Amino acid sequence: MYDITTANVGVMDNRGIEVLLNFAPAQTEKFSWNSSITFSTNRNKLVSLENDLYKITNPWFNAGQTPTPILLYSHRVEVGKEIGNFWGFKVIDISDDGYWIYEDKDVIRLQQ
């Protein structure tokens, strides 16, 4: 018997627009100049991570990871937030002895 079930029950809201313009500003018998301009914008939001059958204990989970020596999660997938944003500590300085100083509720040092 398994105590965990993985199910694709998340709900995501994506909204955006994409515009493509193709044009030929110059064209002769021996020369042709074609151009394209593309504009796109997209906003997404995680609406839910559960349904009537599958319930969650946290409205978020961590994903991705930074390499050694830091080893922190690089993304947090959270209900009500956008997908794909980086998540983690803000580096504020490097100490004289080479440690990276991160901003948290208390300033902490992590090894280089």
N, CA, C and O of each residue as an XYZ file, in Angstrom:
448
protein
N       0.826     -1.174      0.000
C       0.000      0.000      0.000
C       0.878      1.248      0.000
O       1.922      1.278      0.651
N       0.458      2.259     -0.721
C       1.209      3.499     -0.819
C       0.494      4.610     -0.058
O      -0.735      4.675     -0.051
N       1.264      5.475      0.577
C       0.654      6.562      1.326
C       0.632      7.878      0.539
O       0.133      8.884      1.041
N       1.167      7.881     -0.687
C       1.191      9.084     -1.527
C       0.659      8.730     -2.913
O       1.019      7.700     -3.482
N      -0.191      9.587     -3.441
C      -0.683      9.440     -4.806
C      -0.335     10.699     -5.585
O      -0.636     11.806     -5.139
N       0.287     10.544     -6.730
C       0.575     11.685     -7.591
C      -0.555     11.806     -8.596
O      -0.878     10.855     -9.307
N      -1.155     12.993     -8.647
C      -2.285     13.205     -9.554
C      -2.171     14.589    -10.182
O      -1.767     15.543     -9.518
N      -2.518     14.697    -11.435
C      -2.485     15.965    -12.155
C      -3.841     16.648    -12.003
O      -4.688     16.567    -12.893
N      -4.040     17.318    -10.877
C      -5.329     17.960    -10.604
C      -5.196     19.478    -10.480
O      -6.167     20.153    -10.140
N      -4.021     20.019    -10.749
C      -3.807     21.451    -10.641
C      -4.592     22.232    -11.693
O      -4.879     21.725    -12.777
N      -4.928     23.465    -11.353
C      -5.642     24.359    -12.265
C      -4.793     25.615    -12.445
O      -4.354     26.231    -11.473
N      -4.570     25.981    -13.710
C      -3.733     27.127    -14.043
C      -4.514     28.081    -14.930
O      -5.280     27.651    -15.792
N      -4.323     29.365    -14.720
C      -4.951     30.387    -15.553
C      -3.857     31.082    -16.353
O      -2.948     31.675    -15.773
N      -3.935     31.014    -17.675
C      -2.990     31.693    -18.570
C      -3.742     32.714    -19.392
O      -4.795     32.421    -19.957
N      -3.196     33.909    -19.454
C      -3.790     34.959    -20.276
C      -2.660     35.685    -21.001
O      -1.598     35.939    -20.433
N      -2.910     36.009    -22.254
C      -1.882     36.719    -22.987
C      -2.313     37.028    -24.397
O      -3.440     36.754    -24.811
N      -1.369     37.612    -25.128
C      -1.607     37.974    -26.520
C      -0.302     37.796    -27.290
O       0.788     37.998    -26.754
N      -0.434     37.421    -28.538
C       0.722     37.297    -29.415
C       0.362     37.898    -30.763
O      -0.677     37.579    -31.340
N       1.233     38.772    -31.259
C       1.005     39.446    -32.541
C       2.226     39.219    -33.414
O       3.358     39.391    -32.963
N       1.998     38.832    -34.663
C       3.066     38.629    -35.632
C       2.761     39.459    -36.867
O       1.686     39.337    -37.454
N       3.716     40.311    -37.263
C       3.589     41.113    -38.483
C       4.659     40.674    -39.474
O       5.847     40.702    -39.152
N       4.260     40.275    -40.659
C       5.185     39.952    -41.752
C       5.018     41.011    -42.819
O       3.893     41.360    -43.174
N       6.128     41.531    -43.341
C       6.048     42.524    -44.401
C       7.292     42.466    -45.275
O       8.334     41.959    -44.859
N       7.174     42.987    -46.481
C       8.274     43.035    -47.443
C       8.497     44.496    -47.803
O       7.833     45.010    -48.704
N       9.419     45.182    -47.120
C       9.638     46.600    -47.392
C      10.298     46.890    -48.736
O      10.175     47.998    -49.257
N      10.997     45.906    -49.303
C      11.640     46.114    -50.621
C      11.644     44.798    -51.385
O      11.988     43.748    -50.843
N      11.259     44.874    -52.643
C      11.264     43.679    -53.473
C      11.477     44.097    -54.936
O      10.717     44.888    -55.495
N      12.531     43.540    -55.530
C      12.806     43.762    -56.956
C      12.957     42.400    -57.604
O      12.739     41.363    -56.978
N      13.342     42.429    -58.896
C      13.526     41.174    -59.620
C      14.672     40.334    -59.054
O      14.606     39.105    -59.080
N      15.747     41.003    -58.530
C      16.921     40.286    -58.038
C      17.104     40.380    -56.516
O      18.036     39.797    -55.961
N      16.236     41.095    -55.871
C      16.409     41.308    -54.428
C      15.051     41.259    -53.729
O      14.050     41.783    -54.217
N      15.064     40.621    -52.590
C      13.845     40.547    -51.792
C      14.211     40.717    -50.321
O      15.096     40.032    -49.806
N      13.526     41.630    -49.659
C      13.762     41.861    -48.236
C      12.448     41.614    -47.501
O      11.478     42.352    -47.671
N      12.433     40.549    -46.672
C      11.252     40.205    -45.868
C      11.592     40.383    -44.398
O      12.678     40.013    -43.954
N      10.672     40.944    -43.657
C      10.878     41.160    -42.218
C       9.673     40.671    -41.441
O       8.552     40.617    -41.949
N       9.939     40.315    -40.189
C       8.882     39.901    -39.268
C       9.117     40.573    -37.930
O      10.254     40.721    -37.482
N       8.045     40.969    -37.311
C       8.091     41.524    -35.960
C       7.099     40.722    -35.126
O       5.942     40.548    -35.506
N       7.571     40.240    -33.991
C       6.713     39.469    -33.098
C       6.665     40.148    -31.737
O       7.690     40.576    -31.206
N       5.472     40.241    -31.186
C       5.274     40.746    -29.826
C       4.397     39.745    -29.092
O       3.384     39.285    -29.619
N       4.796     39.415    -27.871
C       3.944     38.532    -27.076
C       4.078     38.891    -25.604
O       5.119     39.368    -25.153
N       3.019     38.655    -24.880
C       3.021     38.832    -23.435
C       2.095     37.783    -22.833
O       1.067     37.440    -23.417
N       2.464     37.282    -21.673
C       1.682     36.227    -21.041
C       1.749     36.395    -19.533
O       2.805     36.712    -18.985
N       0.645     36.188    -18.874
C       0.575     36.170    -17.414
C      -0.065     34.842    -17.014
O      -1.062     34.423    -17.602
N       0.503     34.199    -16.032
C      -0.091     32.955    -15.562
C      -0.291     33.018    -14.056
O       0.346     33.809    -13.361
N      -1.175     32.182    -13.575
C      -1.450     32.121    -12.140
C      -1.906     30.707    -11.799
O      -2.775     30.146    -12.467
N      -1.319     30.147    -10.771
C      -1.744     28.834    -10.290
C      -3.010     29.034     -9.457
O      -2.976     29.693     -8.418
N      -4.110     28.472     -9.908
C      -5.401     28.649     -9.250
C      -5.598     27.632     -8.128
O      -6.111     27.972     -7.062
N      -5.191     26.384     -8.367
C      -5.428     25.346     -7.368
C      -4.461     24.177     -7.574
O      -4.003     23.921     -8.687
N      -4.165     23.485     -6.492
C      -3.361     22.261     -6.543
C      -4.147     21.047     -6.059
O      -3.565     19.987     -5.825
N      -5.455     21.189     -5.907
C      -6.267     20.093     -5.396
C      -7.644     20.085     -6.052
O      -8.029     21.024     -6.748
N      -8.377     18.993     -5.809
C      -9.776     18.908     -6.255
C     -10.578     18.221     -5.145
O     -10.088     18.090     -4.024
N     -11.803     17.782     -5.448
C     -12.651     17.161     -4.421
C     -12.069     15.857     -3.879
O     -12.280     15.519     -2.715
N     -11.347     15.136     -4.708
C     -10.787     13.843     -4.305
C      -9.401     13.979     -3.675
O      -9.105     13.312     -2.683
N      -8.559     14.828     -4.237
C      -7.176     14.975     -3.787
C      -6.997     16.306     -3.067
O      -7.170     17.371     -3.660
N      -6.651     16.238     -1.784
C      -6.433     17.419     -0.960
C      -4.950     17.552     -0.635
O      -4.227     16.558     -0.569
N      -4.511     18.780     -0.435
C      -3.108     19.029     -0.106
C      -3.000     19.617      1.295
O      -3.959     20.192      1.811
N      -1.831     19.471      1.906
C      -1.608     20.048      3.231
C      -1.002     21.436      3.134
O      -1.241     22.269      4.008
N      -0.226     21.706      2.098
C       0.382     23.026      1.861
C      -0.091     23.548      0.520
O      -0.227     22.767     -0.422
N      -0.349     24.856      0.398
C      -0.732     25.410     -0.909
C       0.482     25.719     -1.781
O       0.404     26.584     -2.654
N       1.598     25.031     -1.563
C       2.809     25.243     -2.344
C       3.707     24.006     -2.261
O       3.545     23.149     -1.393
N       4.662     23.947     -3.202
C       5.744     22.966     -3.121
C       6.978     23.577     -3.756
O       6.875     24.458     -4.611
N       8.150     23.108     -3.336
C       9.410     23.616     -3.868
C       9.857     22.748     -5.031
O       9.586     21.548     -5.074
N      10.554     23.384     -5.982
C      11.030     22.669     -7.165
C      12.376     23.256     -7.582
O      12.730     24.367     -7.189
N      13.111     22.500     -8.375
C      14.415     22.964     -8.843
C      15.401     23.075     -7.696
O      15.014     23.052     -6.528
N      16.667     23.195     -8.031
C      17.660     23.312     -6.981
C      18.906     24.001     -7.511
O      19.303     23.793     -8.658
N      19.519     24.823     -6.667
C      20.785     25.449     -7.030
C      21.902     24.433     -6.798
O      21.755     23.521     -5.985
N      23.008     24.587     -7.507
C      24.103     23.616     -7.355
C      24.875     23.830     -6.053
O      24.669     24.819     -5.349
N      25.758     22.893     -5.749
C      26.604     23.010     -4.565
C      27.457     24.260     -4.704
O      27.779     24.631     -5.833
N      27.825     24.900     -3.672
C      27.707     24.481     -2.276
C      26.437     24.979     -1.596
O      26.218     24.666     -0.426
N      25.600     25.736     -2.279
C      24.449     26.352     -1.618
C      23.327     25.347     -1.387
O      22.823     25.245     -0.269
N      22.922     24.601     -2.413
C      21.881     23.586     -2.328
C      20.573     24.110     -1.716
O      20.147     23.667     -0.649
N      19.959     25.050     -2.411
C      18.660     25.583     -2.028
C      17.685     25.357     -3.168
O      18.097     25.232     -4.321
N      16.407     25.303     -2.861
C      15.415     25.227     -3.929
C      15.406     26.539     -4.699
O      15.563     27.606     -4.106
N      15.225     26.470     -5.999
C      15.274     27.671     -6.832
C      13.891     28.188     -7.215
O      13.771     29.324     -7.674
N      12.847     27.386     -7.039
C      11.491     27.800     -7.400
C      10.491     27.340     -6.336
O      10.643     26.276     -5.735
N       9.491     28.149     -6.124
C       8.370     27.743     -5.275
C       7.110     27.860     -6.116
O       6.807     28.927     -6.650
N       6.382     26.765     -6.230
C       5.106     26.724     -6.957
C       4.022     26.903     -5.901
O       3.831     26.044     -5.040
N       3.305     28.045     -5.980
C       2.381     28.403     -4.906
C       1.042     28.867     -5.475
O       0.991     29.633     -6.437
N      -0.032     28.391     -4.867
C      -1.376     28.778     -5.282
C      -1.519     30.299     -5.159
O      -1.147     30.897     -4.149
N      -2.068     30.904     -6.216
C      -2.264     32.354     -6.241
C      -1.091     33.125     -6.802
O      -1.184     34.341     -6.973
N       0.017     32.449     -7.097
C       1.228     33.098     -7.604
C       1.496     32.664     -9.041
O       0.901     31.708     -9.540
N       2.410     33.390     -9.697
C       2.839     33.028    -11.052
C       3.780     31.828    -11.001
O       4.485     31.612    -10.016
N       3.773     31.062    -12.076
C       4.687     29.924    -12.226
C       5.955     30.416    -12.916
O       5.889     31.260    -13.810
N       7.108     29.893    -12.505
C       8.354     30.181    -13.204
C       9.208     31.261    -12.580
O      10.286     31.555    -13.096
N       8.770     31.859    -11.497
C       9.586     32.861    -10.831
C      10.647     32.186     -9.980
O      10.395     31.162     -9.346
N      11.839     32.775     -9.975
C      12.886     32.249     -9.103
C      12.554     32.596     -7.662
O      11.953     33.633     -7.381
N      12.950     31.721     -6.763
C      12.652     31.882     -5.349
C      13.905     31.575     -4.565
O      14.603     30.607     -4.866
N      14.199     32.377     -3.569
C      15.366     32.105     -2.749
C      15.797     33.335     -1.976
O      15.055     34.310     -1.860
N      16.989     33.273     -1.460
C      17.522     34.361     -0.662
C      18.071     35.467     -1.550
O      18.447     35.222     -2.696
N      18.116     36.656     -1.034
C      18.699     37.809     -1.725
C      20.141     37.960     -1.232
O      20.371     38.143     -0.036
N      21.113     37.883     -2.149
C      22.519     38.062     -1.787
C      22.754     39.546     -1.568
O      22.443     40.362     -2.436
N      23.306     39.903     -0.403
C      23.519     41.317     -0.110
C      24.991     41.702     -0.064
O      25.324     42.882     -0.177
N      25.889     40.711      0.102
C      27.310     41.054      0.176
C      28.141     39.776      0.201
O      27.605     38.670      0.278
N      29.447     39.946      0.137
C      30.404     38.859      0.338
C      31.326     39.300      1.452
O      31.875     40.401      1.408
N      31.500     38.456      2.445
C      32.337     38.819      3.597
C      33.806     38.824      3.211
O      34.190     38.319      2.155
N      34.622     39.404      4.087
C      36.070     39.466      3.839
C      36.700     38.081      3.747
O      37.707     37.904      3.063
N      36.118     37.103      4.429
C      36.666     35.752      4.389
C      36.018     34.885      3.306
O      36.189     33.666      3.312
N      35.270     35.505      2.368
C      34.775     34.791      1.199
C      33.411     34.151      1.323
O      33.005     33.411      0.427
N      32.681     34.407      2.408
C      31.339     33.853      2.555
C      30.316     34.750      1.866
O      30.450     35.974      1.871
N      29.304     34.142      1.280
C      28.209     34.900      0.691
C      27.233     35.249      1.793
O      26.867     34.386      2.592
N      26.805     36.495      1.852
C      25.874     36.936      2.889
C      24.507     37.121      2.254
O      24.342     37.891      1.308
N      23.526     36.399      2.793
C      22.161     36.421      2.272
C      21.244     37.158      3.229
O      21.438     37.130      4.444
N      20.243     37.817      2.665
C      19.258     38.507      3.492
C      18.119     37.549      3.811
O      17.555     36.909      2.924
N      17.802     37.467      5.062
C      16.685     36.671      5.544
C      16.100     37.474      6.697
O      16.468     38.636      6.868
N      15.203     36.902      7.493
C      14.721     37.663      8.645
C      15.892     37.978      9.572
O      15.882     39.006     10.250
N      16.893     37.114      9.608
C      18.179     37.394     10.238
C      19.219     37.248      9.133
O      19.119     36.334      8.314
N      20.216     38.130      9.094
C      21.265     37.999      8.079
C      22.061     36.750      8.407
O      22.514     36.571      9.538
N      22.231     35.879      7.407
C      22.951     34.627      7.642
C      24.076     34.494      6.631
O      24.060     35.149      5.589
N      25.034     33.664      6.928
C      26.148     33.379      6.025
C      26.037     31.957      5.519
O      25.724     31.036      6.274
N      26.295     31.789      4.243
C      26.399     30.449      3.674
C      27.770     30.319      3.053
O      28.294     31.272      2.476
N      28.342     29.152      3.169
C      29.703     28.965      2.673
C      29.801     29.195      1.175
O      28.857     28.964      0.420
N      30.971     29.658      0.775
C      31.278     29.896     -0.632
C      31.327     28.595     -1.387
O      31.573     28.590     -2.593
